[in-house]
Each structure stands twice: as C-alpha cells, then as structure tokens.
Amino acid sequence: MLSLAVERALGASVWNRRVATLPETGVLLCSTDLQGNFKDYIRLKHLYFQEKEAGNNPVLAICGDLVHGPSPEFNEPGCWPDYLGTPYVDESVALIQDFDVFTRSEQAFSLIGNHEHAHVGGPVVAKFYEDEAAVLEAALGSDHPRVCDFMREFPLLAVGSCGVVLTHGAPFATEPHLEDFENLRYAGYEEVAIEEMIYQDPLAALLWARHASPAQARHLLEVAFADENPQGFVAFGHDVVFEGYETIGNEQICVSTSFGLENRNKVYLRLDLSHRYTGVQDLREGVEIRKLYP
C-alpha cells in the first residue's frame, strides 16, 4: 500500500512531516479554525475551485482545528450565544471525512491544531464536552482509527518562499533549526495540563499559545528562512478575532475564518506564492485579506 504522503496530491513535501513546504508558484488560500462548520468548509472548497478554473494553481491551507463544534443543546431555540457568532450545527464527522477524500485529489492540507492533537497524543480538550475527542471518535464509529491516522499526517507548521509561515497558535517558541522540528512527536502529552502546554516545548506552544512577542515571531521567521532574507510574517488562528483579523507588529497576523464569528466578519488570506511578502504591512484588504462571504 502507498503511504498517505504519496497518495495525497501535495505528497511528501507536506504530509507526514512536521514542517510542510509550500509550492513556489500558485495561489495560497489560508484559513483557520472551522471546528465542524461544514458550510464554511464548502465555501472554502468553492473558492478553491474558482481559483483552479481560473488557472491559478491554488493550494488550500487550513491552520488546524477542523473539528469539535458546539454540542446539540446550543442549537435549541434561544440557546445560541452571541459569542459563537453565526449559528451552525457541528458536522465534524462529515467535514473530516470529506477533507480526507478532498486532499487525495486536490492541493489542500491542514496543520494540526490543538483539537486534532487531542486525538493523537495531546491533552483532553473540553470546550463543549468533557472530552471532545472521545465524542467525535464515538460518532466516527469504526472509522475513527483511520481518521486518527489521517490526523497524524498533519504537519505542525508550513513555510513558503513567499515569506509566510503558517502555524495553528501564535509563534511563541521555535526549535533552533527547521530540521529539528522533524524530530518532534505528537504522542506523549496526554497528562500535561493545558495551562502548562505553552511552556512545555515548541510543539506544544505552537498548538496552544494565543500571543507572541515580536521578538518571538522574528525568531521563528529567522529559523524558517535560515540564511535567506528572514523578512516575512507568521499567519495563525487558534484565538478568535471578532473583526476577522488582527495584525501584531509587522511579523504576525491572527486570522479568524470561521469559529466564533458572524458570517460578515469571516476572513481568509489569498497569497501569491511567487511574490515575496516582507511583512503584514504588505497585506491589503480586498486583495490578500478577503472576506469569506463578500
């Protein structure tokens, strides 16, 4: 049997690695934190196919947290809280199964988020249930081992020669060299307290940190681009920015594509992979920073 890295469209440069290498040409559609919102996922696929039909050679990148949406009681009349944005029904099972199929034929991938990590060696996540992973695995039934194996193939971060580094959480920590990330393993964090994760090691920090200093972000950029020009920026999700995005200095942008937002505020990035971005100051609303629902 071929490995997943061979079977999937982006191959071994992305799958079953800790650091994914983005193509040097084409268009990158960068999104974050769907958490079971199948409608927003379908919208991203629609945007992807629009770019493909236009001959733009798109890559769809999701910065983790594909799964684990609100429990059913939130969908009862009058029970949906404002802080969760536009109401939706959690369809994590359909989403992760469809994404598995989609990545086999199309240039798409997801980073591992803290919610996926809960299935493959991370601590228990308890946003809507006492154990989010246990609930999803029960819903997946006999398919859950295969889906967990799929999640193990997700990279931790992605690096593009256009100057972008993608992470799930904020760039709070880094390994000394990019190749050192490949030695990290997802297993073994089951007993680590969530409040200690950002201090545990770079892997845990990149999954759980909500904030990072400009110096920390620059350090990751320097590692990512080594002896090349270290100018660029880190794009991440994990936190909810109700306005759609927030820039932190010239080195960071936190993007909210789906979870916790009203549809009118949901944002994704559209980057030209053949262009070199020197920082978030190069990102323009309506060009690189785009509404999911115009």
Buried (B, 14 or more C-beta within 10 A) or exposed (E): EEEBBEBBBBBEBBBBBBBBBBBEEBBBBBBBBBBBBBBBBEBBBEBBEEBBEEEBBBBBBBBBBBBBBBEEEBEEEEEBEEEBBBEBEBBBBEBBBBBBEBBEEBBBBBBBBBBBBBBBBBBBBEEBBEEBBBBBBEEBEEBBEEBBEBBBBBBBBBBBBBBBBBBBBBBBBBBEEBEBBEEBEBEEBEEBEBEEBBEBBBBBBBBBBEBBBEEBBBBBBBBBBEEEEBBBBBBBBBBBBEEBBBBBBBBBBBBBBBBBBEBEBBBBBBBBBEEBBEBBEBBEEEEBBBBBEE
